[in-house]
Amino acid sequence: MTDDRNQRITDLDALKVFTHPLRIKLYRALVAAQSRAATASQLSDQVDEAVSLVSYHLRKMAAHGFIVEAPEKSTDGRERWWKVSPERGFTFHNADFADRPEGVAVLSQVTRQLLATRGERYEAYLDEQAAWPSEWTNASFTSEYLPRLTAAELQELADDMGALMDRWNARSRAADEAGEDEGREHVAVHLYGFPTRL
């Protein structure tokens, strides 16, 4: 869930917000919201959880600035609308937490939660792919590459992939701002790069 506008999480307490899988799902749902905002009731329907529980987790994310209220969406002031904060994104780097044992543990927990939720989303796609038009199933992909790289080259690869996704995110935002919605769907792109000994 990175984007070229994201600010990197460097505070351990802020990172801990995403040790809970429901918060990851809620954050993702807000990123994907058609109106760019949603209420706790709307989100509870999407994640199949009680409104009170969803409200609690939304407040936890808001306390660290990941989401903010969207009062411009409220028509009567009775229900709170939430949106992803334009000042705070959801990206982090191992190096910012590797100098303390608790940081390593939290980093591992958040990364595992992200991996689990990403896996669930991909499995859901596999279960539902017959319902998608062939143009979408033909365009979807999964790949694994095994280049032999140095640590510096792996960092360069990560930077290149980040720049590539920043370009596509900018293109997506421009289309949204121009009202070009026809034929557009959210696309999940999961990339992992890590050393392995086969």
C-alpha positions in Angstrom: 0.0 0.0 0.0 2.6 2.5 -1.0 2.2 5.6 -3.2 4.5 8.4 -4.3 2.6 10.7 -1.9 3.2 8.5 1.2 5.2 9.5 4.2 7.3 6.8 5.6 6.3 5.4 9.0 9.3 5.7 11.3 7.5 5.8 14.7 7.1 2.3 16.3 3.8 3.2 18.0 2.4 4.3 14.6 3.6 1.0 13.0 1.9 -1.0 15.7 -1.5 0.3 14.4 -1.2 -2.1 11.6 -0.4 -5.2 13.7 -4.2 -5.8 13.6 -5.5 -7.3 10.4 -8.8 -5.5 10.6 -7.1 -2.2 10.4 -5.2 -3.2 7.3 -8.6 -4.2 5.7 -10.2 -1.0 6.8 -7.3 1.1 5.5 -7.4 -0.7 2.1 -11.2 -0.3 1.9 -10.8 3.5 2.5 -8.1 3.7 -0.2 -10.5 1.9 -2.6 -13.6 3.8 -1.6 -15.4 5.1 -4.7 -16.2 8.5 -3.1 -12.8 8.5 -1.4 -14.5 8.4 1.9 -16.8 6.0 3.9 -18.7 5.7 7.1 -18.1 3.1 9.8 -21.5 1.5 8.8 -20.4 1.3 5.1 -17.1 -0.2 6.1 -18.6 -2.7 8.5 -20.6 -4.1 5.7 -17.5 -4.5 3.6 -15.4 -6.2 6.3 -18.3 -8.1 7.9 -17.7 -6.7 11.4 -19.8 -4.8 14.0 -20.0 -1.1 13.5 -18.8 -0.5 17.0 -15.7 -2.5 16.4 -15.0 -0.8 13.1 -15.5 2.6 14.8 -13.0 1.7 17.4 -10.3 0.7 14.9 -11.0 3.7 12.8 -10.3 5.9 15.8 -7.0 4.1 16.4 -5.9 4.8 12.9 -7.0 8.4 13.2 -5.0 8.8 16.4 -1.8 8.3 14.4 -2.9 10.4 11.4 -3.4 7.6 8.9 -7.1 8.6 8.4 -9.0 11.8 9.0 -12.6 12.8 9.2 -14.3 13.9 6.0 -16.9 16.4 7.2 -17.6 17.6 3.7 -19.2 14.2 3.0 -21.7 14.4 5.9 -25.2 15.6 5.0 -26.6 15.7 8.5 -23.7 15.6 10.9 -24.9 12.5 12.6 -22.6 10.0 11.0 -18.8 10.4 10.7 -17.2 10.0 7.4 -13.5 8.9 7.1 -10.9 9.2 4.4 -7.2 8.4 4.1 -5.1 11.3 5.2 -3.5 13.2 2.4 -0.5 13.9 4.7 0.1 10.3 5.9 0.6 7.2 3.9 1.4 3.6 4.8 4.9 2.7 3.9 7.8 1.7 6.0 11.4 0.5 5.8 13.1 -2.3 7.8 16.1 -0.1 8.6 13.9 2.3 10.6 13.1 -0.4 13.2 16.0 -2.9 13.0 18.0 -1.3 15.8 15.7 -2.5 18.7 14.2 -5.9 19.4 10.7 -4.6 19.8 11.0 -2.9 16.5 12.0 -6.1 14.7 9.1 -8.0 16.3 6.5 -5.4 15.4 7.9 -5.1 11.9 7.7 -8.8 11.5 4.1 -8.9 12.8 3.0 -6.1 10.4 4.7 -7.7 7.4 3.1 -11.0 8.2 -0.3 -9.4 8.5 0.2 -7.7 5.1 1.3 -11.0 3.5 -1.8 -12.8 4.9 -4.3 -10.1 3.7 -2.6 -10.0 0.3 -2.7 -13.7 0.0 -6.4 -13.7 1.0 -7.2 -11.1 -1.7 -5.3 -13.1 -4.4 -7.1 -16.4 -3.3 -10.4 -14.5 -3.6 -9.5 -13.5 -7.1 -8.7 -17.1 -8.0 -12.0 -18.2 -6.6 -13.9 -15.5 -8.6 -11.8 -15.3 -11.8 -14.4 -17.1 -13.9 -16.8 -14.2 -13.2 -14.3 -11.7 -14.6 -14.3 -10.9 -18.4 -11.6 -12.6 -20.3 -9.8 -9.3 -21.0 -9.1 -9.0 -17.2 -8.2 -12.7 -16.6 -5.9 -12.6 -19.7 -4.2 -9.4 -18.4 -3.7 -10.7 -14.8 -0.3 -12.2 -14.0 1.8 -13.9 -11.4 5.5 -14.3 -11.9 8.6 -15.3 -10.0 12.1 -14.3 -11.0 15.4 -15.5 -9.4 18.2 -13.1 -10.4 21.5 -13.3 -8.6 22.0 -9.8 -7.1 24.0 -8.0 -4.5 22.3 -6.2 -1.7 22.9 -2.9 -3.4 21.4 -4.2 -6.6 18.3 -5.5 -4.8 17.9 -1.9 -3.4 18.3 -0.5 -6.9 15.6 -3.0 -8.1 13.3 -1.9 -5.3 13.8 1.7 -6.2 13.1 1.0 -9.9 9.9 -0.9 -9.1 8.8 1.9 -6.7 9.3 4.5 -9.4 7.4 2.4 -11.9 4.4 2.0 -9.6 4.6 5.8 -8.7 4.2 6.4 -12.5 1.1 4.1 -12.7 -0.4 5.6 -9.5 0.0 9.1 -11.0 -1.7 7.9 -14.2 -4.6 6.4 -12.2 -5.1 9.6 -10.1 -5.1 11.7 -13.3 -7.8 9.5 -14.8 -9.8 9.7 -11.6 -9.5 13.5 -11.5 -10.6 13.7 -15.2 -13.6 11.5 -14.5 -12.4 8.7 -16.7 -14.0 5.8 -14.9 -15.1 3.6 -17.7 -13.4 0.2 -17.8 -11.3 0.9 -14.7 -11.0 -1.4 -11.7 -8.7 -1.5 -8.7 -5.6 -3.6 -9.5 -3.6 -5.2 -6.8 0.1 -5.4 -7.6 2.1 -7.4 -5.0 5.9 -7.4 -5.3 8.3 -9.1 -3.0 12.1 -9.0 -3.2 14.1 -10.9 -0.7 17.3 -13.1 -0.5 16.8 -16.8 -0.6 19.0 -19.8 -0.7 17.5 -22.5 -2.9 
